[in-house]
């Protein structure tokens, strides 16, 4: 059976030296070309894609399209091929990082540099358009920078979702592109054109001048804003500022016909602006005559600027009340969702770059939209890397795994380790970024990690020692910094207050950073709260989700949104005065496939257990109109965990009945409204005392 190679393996003439990034399309490695000694970025396509005849043809055509370009600003293709069922593409290695990483690390560049870099990207687009290629996904992660003295040299990469003029390179009818940079006509299902690339170019310029995308929010909010919101403008009245604002207005015009006539013309304009540039003001801290867009998802704060400047902030008026076009946008999104489901894919929700090593990437692995799968907002449990979450069970001296069979449910238990890590807290997560779920084993002084080999868990090794944790603590796993590696949060405290410290999984590993306090709350009680983690607002960083009991009684769920090295103050996302804290538990998953973490609450009721889904709306959890599920077993005899067992991107619920020794899969309707048992049970060894490994312990 084909498998994705790893470090030390060879593909054709290339020896893999390290992994640079991973995503739904595959993995990007740094590799060495034997004989020439040349470093390359080696893109290895996902096995399931390589097995599709249509995709194989598209892949070969993509490589041919790229190889015929000699543009100085388009990544060079060296070769492509197949070995042992794996398709690969070798491209130029650029060790300077991408624009997103550069801005995150150093802030926005000087205006003349920003204009020059975007002019180079426009030149790359002009060369691509000249040979009939539309890029479709122009964004900061797909612009690589060559290090060196003097002028910055930019390369446009990731044409994996491009098409030439006679053959689509993406699934027919599915929008490709990252929503923050997507032209409004693309949300309505119109095909990608050079004009839609120019729109994304305008968005890219705004990002480089301000440190953020022009519009923010969830998918629906972004669609509305790209369609109806005014084009954002820089403050000030200087000549350069006015000319830049004029370019932004035209490049990001809602009407494709009002945009610059060609990328070549845009490049000429941008070069002239760069040559004449004087300092351009960042938008003011407080928007001028602005009101917020409808229900935006909270966004992380912008990165610090490289030089003192006002905090970047978008200045724009409230979008007008949606009229006819909004209906077309929403209808288009619904149609696209149906097309995606029929094609066996999901609409790509736009991810950050891998972050494993921003110094070189082909641009595809973490960010390509052509056939990629959106990253889950919740730490998964795919221990074998074959899609679909698996069930990890700590038993009597062993660790067993019930592997996903996709739509077939769970397979019988297999032994994966000859230990159950007795006396230690165990949580799941992809700590090394290889797309397989590992185990973190935590005690009061040390964190060890048992890495998945794909067929078992390796012996746990130390990733952070020297801890001094109290006897009582809680550990929660989540990707708090958005780099596709799972991090850990440690909750400690007493009746006078609590503290949450975060340990970030180190790039290159093995190891976690020193624990750093991300939140402290005086007056909170450790005994009156439960902790979980998931990306509730869709910004690709896990947030803290806390279930507690307020002084008046009942249950509330509060969210601490993740920012840069801290959590924001808590926001109450649901309040249930009629519930009882001692008789309520919850698990975190994406119940409705919208890319935001939801919660499913299990409540003790009338001798049984009620299952209540609460779906994230981006700024709160909402109850559904459907009927809650019910298990005719007491809550204290059940172990419950959320997992996408069927591999359809919607979290299922696995409920282990300790008395019968069986685990049952529960599934939700597409909108997460009704919870139903699917009738498939599987035996769990040692169920009476077994532990289901989740994200919190």
C-alpha positions in Angstrom: 0.0 0.0 0.0 1.4 3.4 -0.9 2.6 5.6 2.0 3.8 9.2 2.3 7.6 9.1 2.7 9.4 10.8 5.6 12.7 12.2 6.5 15.6 10.1 5.2 13.5 8.5 2.4 14.2 9.0 -1.3 11.9 10.0 -4.1 13.4 9.8 -7.5 16.8 11.6 -7.3 15.7 13.5 -4.1 16.7 12.6 -0.5 14.3 14.1 2.1 16.1 16.0 4.8 13.2 17.7 6.7 9.5 18.4 6.7 8.5 22.0 5.9 4.7 21.9 6.0 1.6 19.7 5.7 -2.0 20.1 4.7 -4.9 18.4 2.9 -3.0 18.4 -0.5 0.0 16.6 0.9 3.4 17.4 2.5 6.2 19.8 1.5 9.7 18.6 2.4 13.2 20.1 2.0 15.2 17.6 0.0 18.6 17.2 -1.6 19.0 16.3 -5.3 21.6 13.6 -5.4 24.4 14.2 -7.8 23.8 18.0 -8.1 23.7 18.6 -4.4 20.8 21.1 -5.0 18.3 21.8 -2.3 14.7 21.7 -3.5 11.2 22.0 -2.1 9.6 18.6 -2.7 5.8 18.6 -2.7 4.4 15.1 -2.1 0.7 14.7 -2.9 -1.7 13.0 -0.6 -2.2 9.3 -1.4 -5.9 9.6 -1.9 -5.4 12.3 -4.5 -2.6 10.3 -6.3 -5.1 7.4 -6.6 -7.6 9.5 -8.6 -7.1 9.4 -12.3 -8.6 12.8 -12.9 -6.3 14.4 -10.3 -3.3 12.6 -11.7 -4.0 14.1 -15.1 -4.4 17.5 -13.5 -1.2 17.1 -11.5 0.8 16.4 -14.6 -0.7 19.3 -16.4 0.0 21.6 -13.5 3.6 20.7 -13.5 3.8 21.3 -17.3 2.1 24.7 -17.0 4.5 25.8 -14.2 7.6 24.4 -15.9 7.1 26.5 -19.1 7.3 29.8 -17.2 10.7 31.6 -17.0 9.4 34.5 -15.0 11.9 35.9 -12.4 9.1 36.1 -9.9 7.4 32.7 -10.3 8.8 29.7 -8.4 10.8 27.5 -10.8 9.7 23.9 -11.3 12.6 21.4 -11.7 10.8 18.0 -12.2 7.8 15.9 -11.3 7.3 12.2 -11.1 5.8 9.2 -9.3 7.4 6.5 -7.1 5.6 3.7 -5.2 2.3 5.4 -5.8 3.4 8.8 -4.6 3.2 11.8 -6.9 5.8 14.5 -6.3 6.8 17.9 -7.6 10.3 19.4 -7.1 10.6 23.2 -7.1 13.0 25.9 -6.3 13.9 26.2 -2.6 13.5 29.7 -1.2 15.0 30.1 2.2 13.7 33.6 3.1 10.2 32.8 4.4 6.8 34.0 3.2 5.2 37.4 3.6 2.8 36.3 6.3 5.6 35.0 8.5 7.8 38.1 7.8 5.0 40.5 8.8 4.2 38.4 11.9 7.8 38.5 13.0 8.9 42.0 12.0 5.7 44.0 11.4 4.7 45.8 8.2 7.6 47.0 5.9 8.1 50.6 4.8 5.5 51.7 2.3 8.0 51.8 -0.6 9.1 48.2 0.2 5.4 47.1 0.4 4.6 48.7 -2.9 7.7 47.2 -4.6 7.0 43.7 -3.3 3.4 43.9 -4.6 4.7 45.2 -7.9 6.8 42.1 -8.2 3.8 39.9 -7.5 1.9 41.8 -10.2 4.8 41.1 -12.6 4.5 37.4 -11.8 0.8 37.5 -12.5 1.4 39.3 -15.7 3.7 36.5 -16.8 1.3 33.8 -15.8 -1.7 35.5 -17.5 0.4 35.8 -20.7 0.5 32.0 -21.0 -3.1 31.5 -20.0 -2.7 30.7 -16.3 -4.8 32.3 -13.6 -3.4 31.8 -10.1 -6.6 31.9 -8.0 -5.0 32.1 -4.6 -2.8 35.2 -4.3 -2.2 35.8 -0.6 0.7 36.5 1.8 1.5 32.8 2.4 2.0 32.3 -1.3 4.6 35.0 -1.7 8.1 33.9 -0.8 11.0 36.2 -0.1 14.7 35.6 -1.1 17.1 36.7 1.6 20.1 38.9 0.9 21.2 42.5 0.8 19.5 45.3 -1.1 16.1 44.9 -2.7 13.7 42.3 -1.5 13.1 39.7 -4.3 9.6 38.1 -4.2 8.4 34.9 -5.8 4.8 33.9 -6.3 4.2 30.2 -5.5 1.4 27.7 -5.2 -0.2 27.4 -8.6 -1.7 24.1 -7.5 -5.2 25.7 -7.8 -4.5 27.5 -11.0 -6.0 26.6 -14.4 -4.9 27.3 -17.9 -7.4 28.5 -20.6 -8.7 25.0 -21.6 -8.6 22.8 -18.5 -9.7 23.3 -15.0 -7.2 22.2 -12.4 -9.7 22.2 -9.5 -12.9 20.3 -8.9 -15.5 21.7 -11.2 -17.8 24.2 -9.5 -15.9 24.4 -6.3 -14.5 27.8 -5.4 -10.8 27.8 -4.9 -9.0 30.5 -3.0 -8.7 31.9 0.5 -11.8 33.9 1.5 -10.0 36.9 3.0 -8.5 37.6 -0.5 -11.3 36.3 -2.7 -13.0 38.6 -5.3 -16.7 39.1 -4.8 -17.7 37.5 -8.1 -15.9 34.3 -7.0 -18.3 34.0 -4.0 -21.1 34.0 -6.5 -19.6 31.1 -8.3 -18.1 33.0 -11.2 -14.9 31.5 -12.7 -11.4 32.8 -11.8 -10.1 35.4 -14.2 -7.1 37.7 -14.4 -9.4 40.3 -12.9 -10.0 38.2 -9.8 -6.2 37.8 -9.4 -5.9 41.6 -9.5 -8.6 42.0 -6.8 -6.5 39.6 -4.6 -3.4 41.7 -5.4 -5.2 44.8 -4.0 -6.0 42.8 -0.8 -2.4 41.8 -0.6 -1.3 45.4 -0.8 -3.6 46.4 2.0 -2.2 43.6 4.1 1.4 44.7 3.6 0.5 48.3 4.5 -1.6 47.5 7.6 -0.7 44.0 8.8 -4.2 42.6 8.3 -6.6 41.5 5.6 -9.0 44.1 4.3 -12.1 42.3 5.7 -12.4 40.0 8.7 -15.0 37.7 10.1 -16.5 34.3 9.3 -17.3 33.0 5.9 -20.7 34.7 5.6 -19.4 38.0 6.9 -16.5 37.9 4.5 -18.8 37.2 1.6 -21.0 40.1 2.5 -18.1 42.5 3.0 -16.3 41.6 -0.2 -19.6 42.1 -2.0 -20.9 45.3 -0.3 -18.5 46.9 2.1 -16.6 50.0 1.0 -13.0 49.4 -0.1 -10.8 50.2 2.9 -8.7 53.4 2.7 -5.6 54.7 4.4 -6.1 58.0 6.3 -4.3 61.2 5.4 -4.3 63.5 2.4 -0.7 63.4 1.1 -0.1 62.8 -2.6 1.3 59.3 -2.1 -1.5 58.3 0.2 -4.1 59.6 -2.3 -2.5 57.6 -5.1 -2.3 54.4 -3.1 -5.9 54.8 -2.1 -6.9 55.3 -5.7 -5.1 52.1 -6.7 -6.8 50.2 -3.8 -10.2 51.5 -5.0 -9.6 50.3 -8.5 -7.9 47.0 -7.8 -10.6 46.0 -5.2 -13.5 47.4 -7.2 -16.6 45.2 -6.9 -17.0 45.3 -10.7 -14.2 43.3 -12.4 -14.4 45.6 -15.4 -13.4 48.6 -13.2 -10.2 47.1 -12.1 -6.8 47.7 -13.8 -7.0 46.3 -17.3 -4.1 43.9 -16.8 -1.6 42.7 -14.2 1.2 44.2 -16.3 -0.5 47.7 -16.0 -0.9 47.2 -12.3 2.8 46.3 -12.0 3.7 49.5 -13.8 1.5 51.6 -11.5 2.9 50.0 -8.4 6.5 50.5 -9.5 5.8 54.2 -10.0 4.2 54.5 -6.6 7.1 52.7 -5.0 9.6 55.1 -6.6 7.7 58.2 -5.5 6.7 56.8 -2.1 6.7 59.0 1.0 5.7 57.6 4.4 2.1 56.4 4.3 0.0 56.6 7.5 -1.4 53.4 9.0 -5.1 53.5 9.7 -6.0 55.1 13.0 -6.5 53.1 16.2 -10.2 54.2 16.3 -12.1 53.8 13.0 -13.4 57.1 11.6 -17.2 57.3 11.3 -17.2 53.5 11.4 -19.5 50.9 12.8 -18.8 47.2 13.1 -19.8 44.8 10.4 -22.7 42.6 11.4 -21.7 40.0 14.0 -18.0 39.7 13.0 -15.9 36.9 14.5 -13.4 38.3 17.0 -10.0 38.6 15.3 -6.6 38.3 16.9 -4.7 41.5 17.4 -2.3 42.6 14.6 1.4 41.9 14.9 3.5 44.6 16.3 5.0 47.0 13.7 8.7 47.0 12.9 8.9 50.8 13.7 6.7 52.9 15.9 3.4 53.5 14.2 -0.3 53.7 15.1 -1.8 50.3 15.7 -3.1 49.1 12.4 -6.9 49.2 12.2 -9.3 49.1 9.2 -11.1 52.3 8.5 -14.4 51.6 6.8 -18.1 52.4 7.1 -20.7 49.9 8.1 -21.6 47.8 5.1 -25.0 48.8 3.6 -28.0 46.7 4.5 -27.7 43.7 2.2 -30.0 43.8 -0.9 -30.3 41.5 -3.8 -26.7 40.7 -4.2 -26.5 39.2 -0.7 -29.1 36.6 -1.6 -27.0 35.6 -4.6 -23.9 35.3 -2.5 -25.6 33.2 0.2 -27.3 31.1 -2.5 -23.9 30.6 -4.2 -22.3 29.5 -1.0 -25.1 27.0 -0.4 -24.7 25.6 -3.9 -20.9 25.4 -3.5 -21.4 23.4 -0.3 -23.6 20.9 -2.2 -21.1 20.6 -5.0 -18.3 20.1 -2.5 -20.3 17.4 -0.7 -21.1 15.6 -4.0 -17.4 15.7 -5.0 -16.3 14.2 -1.8 -14.4 17.4 -0.8 -15.0 20.4 1.4 -14.9 24.0 0.5 -11.6 25.2 1.6 -11.8 27.6 4.6 -8.4 29.2 4.2 -5.6 28.2 6.5 -2.4 29.8 7.7 0.9 28.4 6.5 2.2 25.5 8.4 4.5 27.5 10.6 6.8 24.6 11.0 9.6 26.4 9.3 8.7 29.6 7.5 12.0 29.7 5.8 11.0 27.7 2.8 7.8 26.2 1.4 6.3 25.3 -2.0 3.2 27.1 -0.9 0.8 24.2 -1.3 0.8 22.0 1.8 -0.9 24.3 4.3 -2.7 26.6 2.0 -3.7 25.1 -1.3 -7.4 25.1 -1.8 -7.7 23.0 -4.9 -8.4 19.7 -3.3 -7.4 20.3 0.3 -9.4 19.6 3.4 -10.0 22.4 5.9 -8.1 22.0 9.1 -10.2 21.0 12.1 -11.0 23.6 14.7 -10.5 20.9 17.4 -7.5 18.7 18.1 -8.3 15.4 16.4 -7.6 11.8 17.1 -6.3 10.4 13.8 -3.5 8.2 15.1 -2.7 6.4 11.8 -3.0 9.4 9.5 -5.5 7.8 7.2 -8.5 10.1 7.7 -11.2 9.7 10.3 -10.6 10.0 14.0 -9.7 6.9 16.0 -10.6 6.0 19.6 -7.7 5.7 22.0 -8.4 3.7 25.2 -6.2 3.5 28.3 -6.9 0.1 29.8 -5.4 -2.2 32.4 -1.7 -1.9 31.6 -2.2 -1.3 27.8 -3.2 1.4 25.4 -5.6 0.1 22.8 -6.9 1.9 19.6 -10.2 1.4 17.8 -9.3 2.6 14.3 -11.8 4.5 12.1 -13.4 2.6 9.3 -14.8 5.8 7.8 -18.5 5.4 7.2 -18.2 1.9 8.6 -17.7 3.2 12.2 -14.9 1.8 14.4 -12.9 -1.4 14.0 -12.1 -3.8 16.8 -9.5 -2.8 19.4 -5.8 -3.2 18.7 -3.0 -2.9 21.1 -0.8 0.2 20.4 1.3 0.3 23.6 2.2 -2.0 26.4 1.5 0.6 29.0 -1.5 2.7 30.2 0.6 5.4 31.8 -0.8 4.7 35.2 -1.0 7.7 37.6 -0.3 10.3 34.8 -2.6 12.5 32.8 -2.8 11.7 29.1 -4.2 13.9 26.3 -4.1 13.6 22.6 -2.6 15.9 20.0 -0.3 16.2 16.9 2.7 17.5 18.8 5.3 17.0 16.0 3.1 18.2 13.1 3.2 15.0 11.1 -0.6 14.7 10.9 -0.7 11.7 13.2 -2.1 12.0 16.7 0.3 11.4 19.5 -0.1 11.2 23.3 1.2 13.7 25.9 1.8 12.2 29.2 1.9 14.7 32.1 2.8 14.5 35.7 3.8 17.1 38.2 7.4 17.5 37.1 7.6 16.4 33.5 5.8 16.2 30.1 6.6 13.2 27.9 5.3 12.5 24.5 4.5 9.1 22.9 4.7 9.7 19.2 2.5 7.7 16.8 4.4 5.6 14.3 1.2 4.9 12.3 0.9 1.4 13.7 1.7 2.0 17.4 2.9 4.5 20.0 6.6 4.8 20.5 8.0 4.9 24.0 7.2 8.2 25.6 10.2 10.6 25.7 10.8 13.8 27.7 9.7 17.0 26.0 9.8 19.3 29.0 11.1 18.6 32.5 11.6 20.7 35.6 7.9 21.5 36.1 6.6 22.1 39.6 2.9 21.5 39.4 0.6 21.2 42.4 -1.1 17.9 43.2 -4.3 19.1 41.4 -4.0 20.4 37.9 -5.8 20.1 34.6 -4.1 19.7 31.2 -5.8 20.7 27.9 -4.5 20.3 24.4 -5.0 22.7 21.5 -3.2 24.6 18.8 -3.0 27.9 20.6 -0.6 29.6 18.2 -2.0 28.4 14.9 1.1 26.6 13.7 -0.5 23.1 13.2 1.3 21.6 16.2 -0.7 20.9 19.3 0.3 22.9 22.4 -0.7 22.3 26.0 -2.5 24.5 28.6 -2.1 23.8 32.3 -4.8 25.0 34.7 -3.9 25.4 38.4 -5.4 27.2 41.3 -7.6 27.0 44.4 -10.6 28.8 45.8 -8.9 32.2 45.6 -8.0 32.2 41.9 -6.7 30.3 38.9 -3.9 30.5 36.4 -3.5 29.0 32.9 0.0 28.4 31.6 0.7 27.5 28.0 3.5 25.4 26.6 4.0 25.8 22.9 5.2 22.8 20.9 8.7 23.8 19.6 9.3 23.9 15.8 11.6 21.0 14.9 11.0 19.4 18.4 11.0 17.4 20.4 10.1 19.8 23.1 7.8 22.4 24.6 8.6 25.9 25.5 8.8 27.0 29.1 5.3 27.3 30.7 4.1 30.9 30.3 1.1 32.4 32.0 -1.6 33.3 29.5 -4.4 34.1 31.9 -4.9 34.7 35.6 -8.3 35.2 37.3 -8.6 36.3 40.9 -11.7 35.0 42.7 -12.3 32.1 40.4 -12.4 28.6 41.9 -10.5 25.7 40.5 -13.2 23.3 41.7 -16.0 25.3 40.0 -14.7 25.1 36.4 -14.0 22.6 33.7 -11.7 23.4 30.8 -11.5 22.5 27.1 -10.1 24.0 23.9 -11.1 24.6 20.4 -11.1 27.3 17.7 -14.6 28.8 18.3 -14.1 31.9 16.2 -12.5 30.5 13.1 -9.1 32.2 13.3 -7.2 28.9 13.3 -6.0 29.3 16.9 -7.5 27.2 19.7 -9.4 29.2 22.4 -10.1 28.1 25.9 -13.6 27.0 26.6 -14.6 27.0 30.3 -17.8 25.5 31.8 -18.4 26.9 35.3 -21.1 27.8 37.8 -21.7 31.4 38.6 -22.4 32.5 42.2 -26.2 32.4 41.6 -26.0 28.8 40.5 -26.7 27.1 37.2 -24.1 26.7 34.4 -22.4 29.1 32.1 -19.8 28.6 29.4 -17.2 31.3 28.9 -14.6 31.6 26.2 -11.1 33.0 26.4 -10.1 33.9 22.8 -6.5 33.2 22.0 -4.3 36.1 21.0 -0.5 36.6 20.7 0.9 34.9 23.8 -2.1 35.5 26.0 -5.9 34.8 26.2 -8.3 37.7 26.1 -10.7 38.3 29.0 -13.5 35.8 29.2 -16.7 36.3 27.3 -19.9 34.5 28.3 -21.1 32.5 25.4 -24.0 30.7 27.0 -25.9 30.9 30.3 -28.1 28.0 31.5 -29.5 28.9 35.0 -31.6 25.7 35.0 -28.7 23.3 34.7 -26.6 21.8 37.5 -22.8 22.0 37.3 -22.3 18.7 39.1 -24.6 17.0 36.7 -23.2 18.4 33.5 -20.2 17.5 31.3 -19.2 18.7 27.9 -17.0 17.7 25.0 -15.7 19.9 22.1 -16.0 19.2 18.4 -17.1 20.7 15.1 -20.7 19.5 15.1 -21.9 21.4 12.0 -18.8 21.4 9.7 -18.5 25.2 9.7 -14.8 25.3 10.8 -15.7 26.6 14.3 -15.6 24.5 17.5 -18.9 23.7 19.1 -19.7 22.0 22.4 -22.0 19.0 23.2 -23.2 19.0 26.7 -24.1 15.7 28.5 -26.6 16.3 31.3 -28.0 14.0 33.9 -31.8 13.8 33.5 -34.4 11.3 34.9 -32.0 8.4 35.3 -30.5 8.9 31.9 -28.3 11.3 30.0 -29.4 14.1 27.7 -27.1 15.2 24.8 -27.5 18.9 24.0 -25.5 20.4 21.1 -24.5 24.1 21.3 -23.2 25.5 18.1 -20.7 28.4 17.7 -22.0 31.5 16.0 -18.6 33.2 16.2 -19.6 35.3 19.2 -21.6 32.9 21.3 -23.0 29.3 21.5 -26.6 28.9 20.3 -29.0 26.1 21.1 -30.6 24.3 18.1 -34.3 23.8 17.5 -33.9 20.1 17.3 -34.5 17.4 19.8 -31.6 16.6 22.1 -30.3 13.0 22.1 -30.8 10.7 25.0 -28.9 7.7 26.4 -30.7 5.5 28.8 -27.7 5.2 31.0 -26.7 7.3 34.0 -24.1 10.0 33.2 -21.7 8.7 35.8 -21.5 5.3 34.0 -20.6 6.9 30.7 -17.3 8.1 29.2 -17.9 10.5 26.3 -15.6 12.0 23.7 -16.1 13.9 20.4 -14.3 12.5 17.4 -14.8 12.6 13.6 -14.9 8.9 13.3 -16.6 8.8 9.9 -14.1 11.3 8.4 -16.8 13.6 7.0 -15.5 16.7 9.0 -18.5 16.6 11.4 -17.6 15.5 14.9 -19.4 12.4 16.1 -20.0 11.4 19.7 -18.5 8.2 21.1 -20.2 7.1 24.3 -18.6 4.3 26.3 -21.0 2.4 28.6 -18.8 1.1 31.4 -21.3 -1.5 32.5 -21.9 -3.2 29.1 -18.3 -2.7 27.9 -19.4 -1.3 24.6 -18.9 2.0 22.8 -21.6 3.4 20.7 -21.3 6.0 17.9 -23.8 8.9 18.0 -24.2 11.2 15.0 -25.8 14.6 14.4 -27.8 16.0 11.6 -25.9 18.3 9.2 -26.9 21.3 11.3 -26.0 19.6 14.5 -29.6 19.8 15.7 -30.5 16.2 16.5 -28.3 13.5 18.0 -29.0 9.9 17.0 -27.4 6.6 17.8 -26.3 4.9 14.6 -26.8 1.4 16.0 -23.2 0.3 15.7 -21.6 -0.9 19.0 -18.0 -2.0 19.5 -16.5 -3.8 22.5 -13.9 -1.9 24.5 -11.4 -4.0 26.5 -11.6 -3.3 30.3 -14.4 -0.8 29.8 -15.3 -0.7 33.5 -12.1 1.2 34.4 -10.9 2.3 30.9 -10.2 5.9 30.0 -11.1 7.4 26.6 -8.2 9.8 25.7 -9.5 13.3 24.8 -8.1 16.8 24.8 -8.5 17.4 28.5 -7.5 15.5 31.6 
